[in-house]
C-alpha cells in the first residue's frame, strides 16, 4: 500500500466504533427491511417501499423526481446499471447532478458498493466537486471511483477489520456486506 493511501486512511478507537454501533440499531433494521423488499416488489409503483426508502435516505424531492428515480431503480433491477450511467440518467431526466442519490440507488441494488454521504466523504478526506466546476459530472465519477478504492483499502486495514469484527459481535448473522458494515458505522461517526 502506498504512503499516500496510508496518510488518508481514517483511524478510530474501539470506543468510537462501539459508540457508533450503539447508534445504528434503528438504521440497521430499516436498511435490512429495504434490502429484503427491494427485489420482491415493483419499486416504481410500491408507495410503501418508496416511503420507507425516502425516510431512510432522506429523499426530499418532488413527486416527478421520485417517479423518475424509482422507475430507474426498477429498470436497474433487470439490467445492471453502473454508477456513471445512473448519475448521467438522473442528470439527463431531472436536470440535477445527484451523486449521493445515484450512489444510493447503486448500493441498494448492490450492497458491495458504497454510498456517497457527506460524513463518509469527510472520514475519507474526500469532497464532492463544487457546483459550476467544468467537467463536474466526470469529476464526480472520479470521486466515486476514489471512494470505492478507499473502501477497498480501509476494509483490509486494522481499523476496518476491528470495525467489522465489532459489528459482527453486536449483529451476528446480519447478512450485511463487508462494505456496508463499514458504511453503516461511518454514517454514525461525525468528524
MOKARA-V327014 format. One record per residue. N is the residue number from 1. RES is the residue in three letters. SS is DSSP state (h for helix, s for strand, l for the rest). BURIAL is 1 if it has 9 or more other C-alpha atoms within 8 Angstrom, else 0. D_LAST is the distance of its C-alpha to the last C-alpha in Angstrom with 2 decimals. Layout:
# MOKARA-V327014
n & res & ss & burial & d_last
N & RES & SS & BURIAL & D_LAST
N & RES & SS & BURIAL & D_LAST
This chain:
# MOKARA-V327014
n & res & ss & burial & d_last
1 & UNK & l & 0 & 24.34
2 & UNK & l & 0 & 24.00
3 & UNK & h & 0 & 22.23
4 & UNK & h & 0 & 20.16
5 & UNK & h & 1 & 18.79
6 & UNK & h & 0 & 18.19
7 & UNK & h & 0 & 16.27
8 & UNK & h & 0 & 13.82
9 & UNK & l & 1 & 13.51
10 & UNK & l & 0 & 10.21
11 & UNK & l & 0 & 11.19
12 & UNK & l & 0 & 10.51
13 & UNK & l & 0 & 13.07
14 & UNK & h & 0 & 15.57
15 & UNK & h & 0 & 14.67
16 & UNK & h & 1 & 11.00
17 & UNK & h & 1 & 12.66
18 & UNK & h & 1 & 15.51
19 & UNK & h & 0 & 13.65
20 & UNK & h & 1 & 11.99
21 & UNK & h & 1 & 15.56
22 & UNK & h & 0 & 17.00
23 & UNK & l & 0 & 15.35
24 & UNK & l & 1 & 16.53
25 & UNK & h & 0 & 20.27
26 & UNK & h & 0 & 21.19
27 & UNK & h & 0 & 19.14
28 & UNK & h & 1 & 20.70
29 & UNK & h & 0 & 24.12
30 & UNK & h & 1 & 23.76
31 & UNK & h & 1 & 22.63
32 & UNK & h & 0 & 25.62
33 & UNK & h & 0 & 27.90
34 & UNK & h & 1 & 27.01
35 & UNK & h & 1 & 27.58
36 & UNK & h & 0 & 30.82
37 & UNK & h & 1 & 32.14
38 & UNK & l & 1 & 31.13
39 & UNK & l & 0 & 34.09
40 & UNK & l & 0 & 36.54
41 & UNK & l & 0 & 36.73
42 & UNK & l & 1 & 37.37
43 & UNK & l & 1 & 33.90
44 & UNK & l & 1 & 35.46
45 & UNK & l & 0 & 37.58
46 & UNK & l & 1 & 36.05
47 & UNK & h & 0 & 34.72
48 & UNK & h & 0 & 33.36
49 & UNK & h & 1 & 31.20
50 & UNK & h & 1 & 30.07
51 & UNK & h & 0 & 29.21
52 & UNK & h & 1 & 27.19
53 & UNK & h & 1 & 25.39
54 & UNK & h & 1 & 24.78
55 & UNK & h & 0 & 23.34
56 & UNK & h & 1 & 21.05
57 & UNK & h & 0 & 19.73
58 & UNK & l & 0 & 20.07
59 & UNK & l & 0 & 22.91
60 & UNK & l & 0 & 24.20
61 & UNK & l & 0 & 27.01
62 & UNK & l & 0 & 30.76
63 & UNK & h & 0 & 33.24
64 & UNK & h & 0 & 34.48
65 & UNK & h & 1 & 31.09
66 & UNK & h & 1 & 30.52
67 & UNK & h & 1 & 34.04
68 & UNK & h & 1 & 33.45
69 & UNK & h & 1 & 30.16
70 & UNK & h & 1 & 31.66
71 & UNK & h & 1 & 34.85
72 & UNK & h & 1 & 32.95
73 & UNK & h & 1 & 31.15
74 & UNK & h & 1 & 34.57
75 & UNK & h & 0 & 36.13
76 & UNK & h & 1 & 33.32
77 & UNK & h & 1 & 34.24
78 & UNK & h & 0 & 37.69
79 & UNK & l & 0 & 36.98
80 & UNK & l & 0 & 33.67
81 & UNK & l & 0 & 31.91
82 & UNK & l & 0 & 29.13
83 & UNK & h & 1 & 26.02
84 & UNK & h & 0 & 27.82
85 & UNK & h & 0 & 30.76
86 & UNK & h & 1 & 28.79
87 & UNK & h & 1 & 26.76
88 & UNK & h & 1 & 30.10
89 & UNK & h & 0 & 31.93
90 & UNK & h & 1 & 29.51
91 & UNK & h & 1 & 29.64
92 & UNK & h & 0 & 33.42
93 & UNK & h & 0 & 34.10
94 & UNK & h & 0 & 31.70
95 & UNK & l & 0 & 31.30
96 & UNK & l & 0 & 27.49
97 & UNK & l & 1 & 25.23
98 & UNK & l & 1 & 22.99
99 & UNK & h & 1 & 20.73
100 & UNK & h & 1 & 18.50
101 & UNK & h & 0 & 21.65
102 & UNK & h & 1 & 23.57
103 & UNK & h & 1 & 21.10
104 & UNK & h & 1 & 21.18
105 & UNK & h & 1 & 24.94
106 & UNK & h & 1 & 25.05
107 & UNK & h & 1 & 22.75
108 & UNK & h & 1 & 24.82
109 & UNK & h & 1 & 27.93
110 & UNK & l & 0 & 26.62
111 & UNK & l & 1 & 23.93
112 & UNK & l & 1 & 23.63
113 & UNK & l & 1 & 21.97
114 & UNK & l & 1 & 18.29
115 & UNK & l & 1 & 16.97
116 & UNK & l & 1 & 15.38
117 & UNK & l & 0 & 12.50
118 & UNK & h & 0 & 10.08
119 & UNK & h & 1 & 6.99
120 & UNK & h & 1 & 8.94
121 & UNK & h & 1 & 9.89
122 & UNK & h & 1 & 6.67
123 & UNK & h & 1 & 6.39
124 & UNK & l & 1 & 10.01
125 & UNK & l & 0 & 10.04
126 & UNK & l & 1 & 12.32
127 & UNK & l & 0 & 13.44
128 & UNK & l & 0 & 16.26
129 & UNK & l & 0 & 19.49
130 & UNK & l & 0 & 20.25
131 & UNK & l & 0 & 23.17
132 & UNK & l & 0 & 26.50
133 & UNK & l & 0 & 25.72
134 & UNK & l & 0 & 28.80
135 & UNK & l & 0 & 28.49
136 & UNK & h & 1 & 25.27
137 & UNK & h & 1 & 26.19
138 & UNK & h & 0 & 26.87
139 & UNK & h & 1 & 23.64
140 & UNK & h & 1 & 21.76
141 & UNK & h & 1 & 23.78
142 & UNK & h & 0 & 22.98
143 & UNK & h & 1 & 19.22
144 & UNK & h & 1 & 19.84
145 & UNK & h & 0 & 21.87
146 & UNK & h & 0 & 19.22
147 & UNK & h & 1 & 16.74
148 & UNK & h & 1 & 19.63
149 & UNK & h & 0 & 20.30
150 & UNK & h & 1 & 16.79
151 & UNK & h & 1 & 16.96
152 & UNK & h & 0 & 20.44
153 & UNK & h & 1 & 19.47
154 & UNK & h & 1 & 16.49
155 & UNK & h & 1 & 18.78
156 & UNK & h & 0 & 21.22
157 & UNK & l & 0 & 19.00
158 & UNK & h & 0 & 19.30
159 & UNK & h & 1 & 15.77
160 & UNK & h & 1 & 16.60
161 & UNK & h & 1 & 19.96
162 & UNK & h & 1 & 18.75
163 & UNK & h & 1 & 16.37
164 & UNK & h & 1 & 19.42
165 & UNK & h & 0 & 21.79
166 & UNK & h & 1 & 19.95
167 & UNK & h & 1 & 19.71
168 & UNK & h & 1 & 23.43
169 & UNK & h & 0 & 24.33
170 & UNK & h & 0 & 23.00
171 & UNK & l & 0 & 24.14
172 & UNK & l & 0 & 27.15
173 & UNK & l & 0 & 29.05
174 & UNK & l & 0 & 26.43
175 & UNK & l & 0 & 27.50
176 & UNK & l & 0 & 23.98
177 & UNK & l & 0 & 23.63
178 & UNK & h & 1 & 21.82
179 & UNK & h & 1 & 19.36
180 & UNK & h & 1 & 18.85
181 & UNK & h & 1 & 18.14
182 & UNK & h & 1 & 15.14
183 & UNK & h & 1 & 14.27
184 & UNK & h & 1 & 14.64
185 & UNK & h & 1 & 12.43
186 & UNK & h & 1 & 9.53
187 & UNK & h & 1 & 10.11
188 & UNK & h & 1 & 9.56
189 & UNK & l & 1 & 6.30
190 & UNK & l & 0 & 3.80
191 & UNK & l & 0 & 0.00
